[in-house]
């Protein structure tokens, strides 16, 4: 990281350079030329606050004291600091050129030597145009740098908002899926409590069953109300339909239109959490979507295993086939963010990275329950 020069250096350096120029041109003997040259050099301290006033002071020193650096720096500051105004810049450049062109005293002007006058006029205009051009270039560069910083900050802010939106949407979808599970279980509890209430003759048991049933109904109402709020807010507008499980993976792979090899190494009859199975299904679904986007024609292998009693799904693809045209589907790059959030919410983890052969692998581990 480069270190920036201290702020005082941008003030002291031009003043020191102009003072050295004043003494080199006019010597150390006191007089009007030296005094005006020193005043022009010291006026550069206020060149950013009063650029036009400082320019006028330095032009007087240039006309009488024949100094160079102070008026050049002042003219550059007018172009670099002031808001761009063509009339002001033209007036400042003309005043600089006139002060440079006219000698002091004016009676020394070689009015009869037209060639010398023309050369001096061209020289004055060129010298006046140089600091104006450099000042405008510096101002433009500074404005572009500020706009680039603003665009960078805006892009970072938009990325954070998109990431937060993806996480919020995924959490809303998890809430909707939990509604399916909880509603099913609570409905069973309510039915069982109703059966107990009807069959038993024990007063206390009937009262307990009635309480359980009332609480179950109230829980279902509150759960549906909260899910309805999430859907009304736009987080999730899908219907509360049954969610897919690992048993639906073959159908998903069949419809994927990819060259997929499926390996299912699960123990038959093993009980697994519905939320885990849905998360595993969504992981494979998102991975296949990304393959269609970024690696068309690639060979794909989907493996489902149970290491350590948990559940692991792995989707690995090779490099894209150059003969297959890219579909150029839009993508925000946030699908894996939602999958990682889902896996972590279930106590698992997800990793995704490129492979050495130019492919990509997505691997998710979930606990059994």
SVG drawing of the C-alpha trace seen along z (x, -y; Angstrom):
<svg xmlns="http://www.w3.org/2000/svg" viewBox="-67 -53 88 104">
<polyline fill="none" stroke="black" stroke-width="0.4" points="0.0,0.0 1.5,-3.3 1.8,-6.1 0.3,-9.5 2.5,-12.6 1.5,-14.8 -1.1,-17.5 1.3,-20.4 3.7,-19.3 1.2,-20.3 1.3,-23.9 4.9,-24.2 6.5,-22.7 5.0,-25.3 5.8,-28.2 9.4,-27.0 9.8,-26.6 8.4,-30.1 10.6,-31.7 13.7,-30.1 12.6,-31.4 12.1,-34.9 15.6,-35.0 17.3,-33.4 15.7,-35.9 15.9,-39.1 18.8,-38.4 18.9,-39.4 18.9,-43.2 15.7,-44.8 13.4,-46.5 10.0,-46.5 10.6,-43.4 11.9,-41.3 9.1,-42.4 6.4,-41.7 8.0,-38.3 8.1,-37.3 4.5,-38.5 3.5,-36.3 5.3,-33.3 3.7,-33.7 0.3,-34.2 0.4,-30.6 -0.5,-29.6 -4.1,-30.7 -4.2,-29.4 -6.9,-26.8 -9.2,-29.2 -8.8,-32.3 -7.4,-31.0 -8.3,-34.0 -7.0,-36.5 -3.8,-34.6 -3.4,-34.5 -3.8,-38.3 -1.1,-38.8 1.3,-36.4 0.7,-38.0 1.9,-41.4 5.0,-39.6 5.5,-38.0 5.1,-41.3 7.5,-43.3 9.7,-40.6 9.9,-38.2 9.1,-35.2 7.7,-32.0 6.8,-29.3 4.3,-31.3 2.0,-32.3 2.3,-28.9 1.2,-27.2 -1.6,-29.8 -3.0,-29.3 -2.9,-25.6 -4.8,-25.9 -7.5,-28.0 -8.1,-25.2 -7.9,-22.4 -9.8,-23.8 -12.5,-26.1 -15.7,-24.8 -15.1,-24.6 -16.1,-27.9 -14.8,-28.5 -15.0,-32.3 -13.1,-32.4 -10.4,-30.0 -10.1,-32.1 -9.8,-35.3 -7.2,-33.8 -5.2,-32.4 -5.4,-35.7 -4.2,-37.7 -1.3,-35.2 -0.3,-35.5 -0.5,-39.3 1.6,-39.5 4.1,-37.2 4.1,-39.0 4.5,-42.6 7.9,-43.7 8.4,-45.9 8.4,-48.8 6.1,-48.5 8.2,-51.0 10.7,-48.2 8.3,-46.4 9.9,-46.0 6.9,-47.3 8.9,-47.5 10.2,-43.9 7.1,-42.1 8.8,-38.7 9.9,-38.9 6.5,-40.1 4.8,-37.2 7.2,-34.7 6.7,-36.2 2.9,-36.1 2.9,-32.5 5.3,-31.6 3.0,-33.4 -0.1,-31.6 1.5,-28.2 2.9,-28.7 -0.5,-29.9 -2.3,-27.0 0.0,-24.3 -1.0,-24.9 -4.6,-25.2 -4.6,-21.9 -2.7,-20.1 -5.1,-21.6 -8.2,-20.5 -6.7,-17.0 -6.0,-16.8 -9.5,-17.9 -11.0,-15.4 -8.9,-12.6 -9.9,-13.6 -13.6,-13.6 -13.3,-10.2 -11.6,-8.8 -14.4,-10.0 -17.0,-8.6 -15.2,-5.3 -15.0,-5.2 -18.7,-6.0 -19.6,-3.3 -17.5,-0.8 -19.2,-1.6 -22.6,-1.5 -21.8,1.9 -20.6,3.3 -23.8,2.0 -25.9,3.6 -24.0,6.9 -24.7,6.8 -28.3,6.1 -28.6,8.9 -26.9,11.3 -29.2,10.3 -32.2,10.7 -31.1,14.2 -30.6,15.2 -34.0,13.7 -35.7,15.5 -34.1,18.8 -35.2,18.4 -38.7,17.6 -38.7,20.8 -37.5,22.8 -40.3,21.3 -42.8,22.4 -41.4,25.9 -41.5,26.1 -45.1,25.1 -45.8,28.3 -44.0,30.4 -45.3,28.7 -48.8,28.5 -48.9,32.2 -47.6,33.2 -49.8,30.7 -52.8,31.9 -52.1,35.5 -51.8,34.3 -55.1,32.5 -56.8,35.6 -55.4,37.9 -56.5,35.5 -60.0,35.3 -60.1,39.1 -59.1,39.3 -61.7,36.7 -64.4,38.7 -63.4,42.2 -62.4,41.6 -64.8,41.2 -62.2,39.6 -63.1,36.0 -59.5,34.9 -58.3,36.8 -61.1,35.1 -60.1,31.7 -56.5,32.4 -57.4,33.6 -59.6,30.6 -56.7,28.3 -54.3,30.1 -56.7,29.8 -57.4,26.1 -53.6,25.4 -53.1,27.4 -55.7,25.5 -54.3,22.2 -50.8,23.2 -51.9,24.0 -53.7,20.7 -50.7,18.7 -48.4,20.7 -50.5,20.2 -50.8,16.5 -47.0,16.0 -46.4,17.9 -49.2,15.8 -47.3,12.6 -44.1,13.9 -45.9,14.7 -47.7,11.4 -44.4,9.5 -43.1,11.1 -40.5,13.3 -42.2,16.5 -45.3,16.6 -45.3,20.3 -48.2,22.4 -47.9,24.6 -47.5,27.8 -45.8,31.0 -42.0,30.6 -39.7,33.0 -37.5,35.6 -34.6,37.8 -37.0,40.3 -37.7,37.7 -34.1,37.4 -34.3,39.9 -37.1,38.0 -35.2,34.7 -32.1,36.2 -34.3,37.6 -35.7,34.2 -32.4,32.4 -31.3,33.0 -27.8,33.7 -25.4,36.6 -25.8,37.7 -24.5,40.8 -26.4,41.4 -25.0,43.4 -27.3,44.1 -25.4,45.7 -28.0,45.1 -29.1,47.8 -32.5,49.0 -35.3,48.2 -33.2,45.7 -35.3,42.9 -34.2,39.4 -35.5,35.9 -37.8,34.5 -36.0,31.1 -32.7,32.8 -34.1,34.7 -35.5,31.5 -32.3,29.7 -30.3,32.5 -32.8,32.4 -32.5,28.6 -28.7,28.9 -28.7,31.3 -31.3,29.2 -29.3,25.9 -26.0,27.7 -27.6,29.1 -29.0,25.6 -25.5,24.1 -24.1,26.9 -26.6,26.0 -25.6,22.4 -21.8,22.6 -20.7,26.0 -23.1,27.1 -22.4,30.6 -20.3,31.6 -20.6,35.1 -22.1,35.1 -21.9,37.5 -24.4,37.4 -23.6,39.4 -25.7,39.8 -23.9,41.5 -24.2,41.8 -20.8,41.3 -20.8,41.5 -24.6,42.0 -25.3,38.6 -26.2,37.8 -23.9,36.5 -24.8,35.4 -22.1,34.7 -22.6,33.2 -19.4,33.3 -19.1,32.2 -16.3,32.2 -15.3,29.3 -17.8,27.9 -18.0,29.3 -16.9,26.7 -19.1,28.2 -22.3,27.4 -23.4,23.8 -23.7,21.9 -27.3,21.1 -26.3,17.7 -28.8,17.9 -28.8,15.0 -27.5,15.7 -26.9,13.6 -24.3,15.8 -26.3,16.2 -27.7,19.7 -24.8,21.2 -25.4,18.6 -28.9,19.8 -27.8,23.5 -25.0,22.8 -27.5,20.9 -29.9,23.9 -27.3,26.4 -26.0,24.4 -29.5,23.9 -29.8,27.8 -26.4,28.2 -24.6,29.3 -22.1,27.7 -21.7,27.1 -18.5,26.6 -18.2,25.7 -15.0,25.3 -13.4,25.9 -11.6,29.2 -8.2,29.8 -9.6,31.1 -11.5,27.9 -14.8,29.0 -16.7,28.1 -17.9,29.9 -20.7,29.2 -20.7,31.2 -23.2,30.9 -23.2,32.8 -26.3,33.1 -27.0,34.8 -29.5,37.6 -32.0,35.7"/>
</svg>
